[in-house]
Amino acid sequence: VFMQENEQEFEVIALMAKDFLAIPGASVAVERLFSGSRHACADTRCSMKAATITELMCAREWIREGL
């Protein structure tokens, strides 16, 4: 509220606040994807490379979304 009322007086600080405060926190979808990756990274699959796990997780998400 303070910045909205005083935006003209503190123009540079207001712009900086908009830049920094506009960064979103972790979303639920990202948390779900990260949690789901633990199944792909199980001890029985520990020899998979990071790129392979990334591809697996992307494919799994695309299938879930119907793409």
N, CA, C and O atoms as CSV, one atom per row, in Angstrom:
chain,resi,resn,atom,element,x,y,z
A,1,VAL,N,N,0.833,-1.182,0.000
A,1,VAL,CA,C,0.000,0.000,0.000
A,1,VAL,C,C,0.880,1.249,0.000
A,1,VAL,O,O,0.605,2.203,-0.728
A,2,PHE,N,N,1.932,1.247,0.810
A,2,PHE,CA,C,2.833,2.411,0.881
A,2,PHE,C,C,3.405,2.731,-0.492
A,2,PHE,O,O,3.423,3.887,-0.914
A,3,MET,N,N,3.882,1.676,-1.197
A,3,MET,CA,C,4.515,1.921,-2.497
A,3,MET,C,C,3.498,2.407,-3.511
A,3,MET,O,O,3.833,3.227,-4.367
A,4,GLN,N,N,2.277,1.929,-3.441
A,4,GLN,CA,C,1.249,2.395,-4.370
A,4,GLN,C,C,0.950,3.875,-4.155
A,4,GLN,O,O,0.753,4.622,-5.113
A,5,GLU,N,N,0.919,4.287,-2.906
A,5,GLU,CA,C,0.624,5.679,-2.590
A,5,GLU,C,C,1.810,6.598,-2.882
A,5,GLU,O,O,1.612,7.779,-3.165
A,6,ASN,N,N,3.020,6.088,-2.820
A,6,ASN,CA,C,4.226,6.908,-2.974
A,6,ASN,C,C,5.059,6.520,-4.192
A,6,ASN,O,O,6.257,6.798,-4.242
A,7,GLU,N,N,4.435,5.886,-5.160
A,7,GLU,CA,C,5.156,5.406,-6.339
A,7,GLU,C,C,5.823,6.541,-7.117
A,7,GLU,O,O,6.934,6.372,-7.618
A,8,GLN,N,N,5.178,7.665,-7.222
A,8,GLN,CA,C,5.744,8.796,-7.968
A,8,GLN,C,C,6.970,9.372,-7.260
A,8,GLN,O,O,7.937,9.770,-7.910
A,9,GLU,N,N,6.926,9.414,-5.940
A,9,GLU,CA,C,8.033,9.990,-5.174
A,9,GLU,C,C,9.256,9.076,-5.159
A,9,GLU,O,O,10.390,9.553,-5.188
A,10,PHE,N,N,9.028,7.765,-5.115
A,10,PHE,CA,C,10.113,6.777,-5.070
A,10,PHE,C,C,10.066,5.916,-6.330
A,10,PHE,O,O,9.931,4.695,-6.251
A,11,GLU,N,N,10.176,6.548,-7.466
A,11,GLU,CA,C,9.976,5.863,-8.749
A,11,GLU,C,C,10.960,4.708,-8.961
A,11,GLU,O,O,10.546,3.621,-9.362
A,12,VAL,N,N,12.246,4.922,-8.700
A,12,VAL,CA,C,13.265,3.886,-8.925
A,12,VAL,C,C,13.040,2.707,-7.983
A,12,VAL,O,O,13.097,1.550,-8.401
A,13,ILE,N,N,12.787,3.004,-6.725
A,13,ILE,CA,C,12.545,1.927,-5.756
A,13,ILE,C,C,11.270,1.164,-6.116
A,13,ILE,O,O,11.216,-0.057,-5.962
A,14,ALA,N,N,10.257,1.864,-6.586
A,14,ALA,CA,C,9.005,1.211,-6.985
A,14,ALA,C,C,9.248,0.261,-8.154
A,14,ALA,O,O,8.708,-0.845,-8.175
A,15,LEU,N,N,10.051,0.682,-9.118
A,15,LEU,CA,C,10.370,-0.182,-10.256
A,15,LEU,C,C,11.159,-1.413,-9.807
A,15,LEU,O,O,10.915,-2.528,-10.269
A,16,MET,N,N,12.108,-1.187,-8.901
A,16,MET,CA,C,12.891,-2.318,-8.386
A,16,MET,C,C,11.990,-3.295,-7.627
A,16,MET,O,O,12.131,-4.510,-7.768
A,17,ALA,N,N,11.081,-2.772,-6.836
A,17,ALA,CA,C,10.168,-3.623,-6.074
A,17,ALA,C,C,9.301,-4.455,-7.014
A,17,ALA,O,O,9.065,-5.637,-6.761
A,18,LYS,N,N,8.831,-3.846,-8.088
A,18,LYS,CA,C,8.011,-4.589,-9.056
A,18,LYS,C,C,8.815,-5.721,-9.695
A,18,LYS,O,O,8.291,-6.814,-9.906
A,19,ASP,N,N,10.092,-5.458,-10.002
A,19,ASP,CA,C,10.936,-6.489,-10.601
A,19,ASP,C,C,11.172,-7.651,-9.644
A,19,ASP,O,O,11.023,-8.813,-10.024
A,20,PHE,N,N,11.536,-7.341,-8.416
A,20,PHE,CA,C,11.876,-8.395,-7.464
A,20,PHE,C,C,10.658,-9.109,-6.902
A,20,PHE,O,O,10.693,-10.321,-6.694
A,21,LEU,N,N,9.596,-8.380,-6.657
A,21,LEU,CA,C,8.412,-8.994,-6.062
A,21,LEU,C,C,7.566,-9.744,-7.087
A,21,LEU,O,O,6.648,-10.477,-6.719
A,22,ALA,N,N,7.870,-9.565,-8.365
A,22,ALA,CA,C,7.118,-10.255,-9.408
A,22,ALA,C,C,7.606,-11.677,-9.619
A,22,ALA,O,O,6.983,-12.429,-10.368
A,23,ILE,N,N,8.699,-12.067,-8.984
A,23,ILE,CA,C,9.240,-13.410,-9.148
A,23,ILE,C,C,8.371,-14.380,-8.348
A,23,ILE,O,O,8.301,-14.281,-7.123
A,24,PRO,N,N,7.708,-15.318,-9.031
A,24,PRO,CA,C,6.812,-16.228,-8.315
A,24,PRO,C,C,7.583,-17.276,-7.515
A,24,PRO,O,O,8.704,-17.642,-7.867
A,25,GLY,N,N,6.983,-17.737,-6.465
A,25,GLY,CA,C,7.548,-18.838,-5.692
A,25,GLY,C,C,7.331,-20.151,-6.419
A,25,GLY,O,O,6.757,-20.172,-7.508
A,26,ALA,N,N,7.777,-21.229,-5.836
A,26,ALA,CA,C,7.591,-22.545,-6.448
A,26,ALA,C,C,6.109,-22.852,-6.543
A,26,ALA,O,O,5.356,-22.629,-5.595
A,27,SER,N,N,5.703,-23.359,-7.678
A,27,SER,CA,C,4.296,-23.695,-7.864
A,27,SER,C,C,4.041,-25.138,-7.453
A,27,SER,O,O,4.971,-25.931,-7.309
A,28,VAL,N,N,2.795,-25.457,-7.271
A,28,VAL,CA,C,2.411,-26.806,-6.860
A,28,VAL,C,C,2.800,-27.810,-7.930
A,28,VAL,O,O,3.233,-28.917,-7.609
A,29,ALA,N,N,2.654,-27.441,-9.206
A,29,ALA,CA,C,2.986,-28.356,-10.300
A,29,ALA,C,C,4.469,-28.723,-10.271
A,29,ALA,O,O,4.831,-29.880,-10.485
A,30,VAL,N,N,5.321,-27.741,-10.007
A,30,VAL,CA,C,6.758,-28.009,-9.943
A,30,VAL,C,C,7.073,-28.932,-8.770
A,30,VAL,O,O,7.876,-29.856,-8.902
A,31,GLU,N,N,6.445,-28.683,-7.631
A,31,GLU,CA,C,6.664,-29.534,-6.463
A,31,GLU,C,C,6.213,-30.965,-6.755
A,31,GLU,O,O,6.888,-31.919,-6.369
A,32,ARG,N,N,5.084,-31.116,-7.428
A,32,ARG,CA,C,4.575,-32.447,-7.769
A,32,ARG,C,C,5.538,-33.155,-8.725
A,32,ARG,O,O,5.804,-34.348,-8.576
A,33,LEU,N,N,6.053,-32.416,-9.699
A,33,LEU,CA,C,7.005,-32.986,-10.651
A,33,LEU,C,C,8.280,-33.420,-9.945
A,33,LEU,O,O,8.806,-34.500,-10.215
A,34,PHE,N,N,8.776,-32.588,-9.048
A,34,PHE,CA,C,9.991,-32.913,-8.308
A,34,PHE,C,C,9.775,-34.151,-7.444
A,34,PHE,O,O,10.639,-35.026,-7.390
A,35,SER,N,N,8.633,-34.230,-6.769
A,35,SER,CA,C,8.338,-35.387,-5.927
A,35,SER,C,C,8.205,-36.649,-6.768
A,35,SER,O,O,8.619,-37.731,-6.353
A,36,GLY,N,N,7.626,-36.499,-7.947
A,36,GLY,CA,C,7.463,-37.658,-8.826
A,36,GLY,C,C,8.788,-38.170,-9.369
A,36,GLY,O,O,8.897,-39.342,-9.730
A,37,SER,N,N,9.786,-37.315,-9.429
A,37,SER,CA,C,11.079,-37.735,-9.975
A,37,SER,C,C,11.782,-38.740,-9.063
A,37,SER,O,O,12.664,-39.470,-9.517
A,38,ARG,N,N,11.406,-38.789,-7.789
A,38,ARG,CA,C,12.070,-39.736,-6.883
A,38,ARG,C,C,11.801,-41.179,-7.302
A,38,ARG,O,O,12.603,-42.068,-7.014
A,39,HIS,N,N,10.668,-41.420,-7.986
A,39,HIS,CA,C,10.382,-42.767,-8.468
A,39,HIS,C,C,11.303,-43.127,-9.639
A,39,HIS,O,O,11.709,-44.279,-9.789
A,40,ALA,N,N,11.621,-42.145,-10.448
A,40,ALA,CA,C,12.524,-42.384,-11.577
A,40,ALA,C,C,13.968,-42.520,-11.115
A,40,ALA,O,O,14.786,-43.130,-11.803
A,41,CYS,N,N,14.282,-41.960,-9.965
A,41,CYS,CA,C,15.649,-41.972,-9.447
A,41,CYS,C,C,15.826,-43.010,-8.337
A,41,CYS,O,O,16.677,-42.847,-7.463
A,42,ALA,N,N,15.042,-44.051,-8.371
A,42,ALA,CA,C,15.135,-45.082,-7.335
A,42,ALA,C,C,16.492,-45.778,-7.401
A,42,ALA,O,O,17.209,-45.668,-8.395
A,43,ASP,N,N,16.828,-46.480,-6.352
A,43,ASP,CA,C,18.120,-47.179,-6.294
A,43,ASP,C,C,18.304,-48.152,-7.454
A,43,ASP,O,O,19.428,-48.374,-7.902
A,44,THR,N,N,17.220,-48.727,-7.940
A,44,THR,CA,C,17.328,-49.702,-9.043
A,44,THR,C,C,17.636,-49.034,-10.371
A,44,THR,O,O,18.014,-49.709,-11.329
A,45,ARG,N,N,17.479,-47.709,-10.443
A,45,ARG,CA,C,17.727,-46.979,-11.686
A,45,ARG,C,C,18.830,-45.945,-11.511
A,45,ARG,O,O,18.847,-44.944,-12.227
A,46,CYS,N,N,19.717,-46.154,-10.610
A,46,CYS,CA,C,20.714,-45.141,-10.281
A,46,CYS,C,C,21.735,-44.912,-11.392
A,46,CYS,O,O,22.513,-43.962,-11.313
A,47,SER,N,N,21.754,-45.747,-12.417
A,47,SER,CA,C,22.725,-45.552,-13.489
A,47,SER,C,C,22.208,-44.619,-14.590
A,47,SER,O,O,22.932,-44.342,-15.547
A,48,MET,N,N,20.970,-44.133,-14.470
A,48,MET,CA,C,20.425,-43.230,-15.487
A,48,MET,C,C,21.104,-41.869,-15.389
A,48,MET,O,O,21.364,-41.367,-14.295
A,49,LYS,N,N,21.383,-41.285,-16.540
A,49,LYS,CA,C,21.992,-39.960,-16.589
A,49,LYS,C,C,20.923,-38.898,-16.313
A,49,LYS,O,O,19.728,-39.158,-16.451
A,50,ALA,N,N,21.366,-37.707,-15.923
A,50,ALA,CA,C,20.447,-36.608,-15.606
A,50,ALA,C,C,19.576,-36.258,-16.810
A,50,ALA,O,O,18.390,-35.968,-16.655
A,51,ALA,N,N,20.158,-36.284,-18.006
A,51,ALA,CA,C,19.394,-35.958,-19.210
A,51,ALA,C,C,18.281,-36.976,-19.441
A,51,ALA,O,O,17.185,-36.612,-19.868
A,52,THR,N,N,18.556,-38.242,-19.164
A,52,THR,CA,C,17.553,-39.296,-19.330
A,52,THR,C,C,16.406,-39.108,-18.341
A,52,THR,O,O,15.239,-39.275,-18.697
A,53,ILE,N,N,16.739,-38.765,-17.112
A,53,ILE,CA,C,15.701,-38.535,-16.100
A,53,ILE,C,C,14.855,-37.321,-16.490
A,53,ILE,O,O,13.636,-37.328,-16.319
A,54,THR,N,N,15.503,-36.284,-17.011
A,54,THR,CA,C,14.768,-35.096,-17.463
A,54,THR,C,C,13.810,-35.451,-18.583
A,54,THR,O,O,12.657,-35.019,-18.574
A,55,GLU,N,N,14.274,-36.235,-19.551
A,55,GLU,CA,C,13.420,-36.651,-20.660
A,55,GLU,C,C,12.262,-37.509,-20.168
A,55,GLU,O,O,11.134,-37.363,-20.638
A,56,LEU,N,N,12.533,-38.390,-19.237
A,56,LEU,CA,C,11.494,-39.245,-18.671
A,56,LEU,C,C,10.417,-38.414,-17.973
A,56,LEU,O,O,9.222,-38.651,-18.149
A,57,MET,N,N,10.858,-37.440,-17.181
A,57,MET,CA,C,9.904,-36.609,-16.454
A,57,MET,C,C,9.091,-35.728,-17.406
A,57,MET,O,O,7.898,-35.523,-17.186
A,58,CYS,N,N,9.719,-35.212,-18.451
A,58,CYS,CA,C,8.989,-34.416,-19.445
A,58,CYS,C,C,7.957,-35.279,-20.166
A,58,CYS,O,O,6.804,-34.876,-20.323
A,59,ALA,N,N,8.372,-36.463,-20.602
A,59,ALA,CA,C,7.447,-37.358,-21.298
A,59,ALA,C,C,6.277,-37.745,-20.401
A,59,ALA,O,O,5.132,-37.789,-20.851
A,60,ARG,N,N,6.563,-38.024,-19.141
A,60,ARG,CA,C,5.501,-38.387,-18.198
A,60,ARG,C,C,4.506,-37.238,-18.039
A,60,ARG,O,O,3.297,-37.467,-18.003
A,61,GLU,N,N,5.002,-36.018,-17.945
A,61,GLU,CA,C,4.127,-34.842,-17.787
A,61,GLU,C,C,3.320,-34.586,-19.061
A,61,GLU,O,O,2.138,-34.250,-18.994
A,62,TRP,N,N,3.963,-34.746,-20.220
A,62,TRP,CA,C,3.259,-34.548,-21.480
A,62,TRP,C,C,2.128,-35.560,-21.655
A,62,TRP,O,O,1.042,-35.214,-22.120
A,63,ILE,N,N,2.392,-36.811,-21.279
A,63,ILE,CA,C,1.359,-37.852,-21.366
A,63,ILE,C,C,0.217,-37.510,-20.422
A,63,ILE,O,O,-0.954,-37.643,-20.778
A,64,ARG,N,N,0.563,-37.070,-19.218
A,64,ARG,CA,C,-0.472,-36.713,-18.237
A,64,ARG,C,C,-1.330,-35.557,-18.737
A,64,ARG,O,O,-2.533,-35.525,-18.479
A,65,GLU,N,N,-0.720,-34.600,-19.455
A,65,GLU,CA,C,-1.434,-33.445,-19.988
A,65,GLU,C,C,-2.153,-33.759,-21.293
A,65,GLU,O,O,-2.913,-32.929,-21.792
A,66,GLY,N,N,-1.926,-34.947,-21.857
A,66,GLY,CA,C,-2.581,-35.338,-23.102
A,66,GLY,C,C,-1.933,-34.780,-24.353
A,66,GLY,O,O,-2.586,-34.659,-25.390
A,67,LEU,N,N,-0.658,-34.440,-24.271
A,67,LEU,CA,C,0.039,-33.902,-25.446
A,67,LEU,C,C,0.670,-34.987,-26.266
A,67,LEU,O,O,1.296,-34.705,-27.288
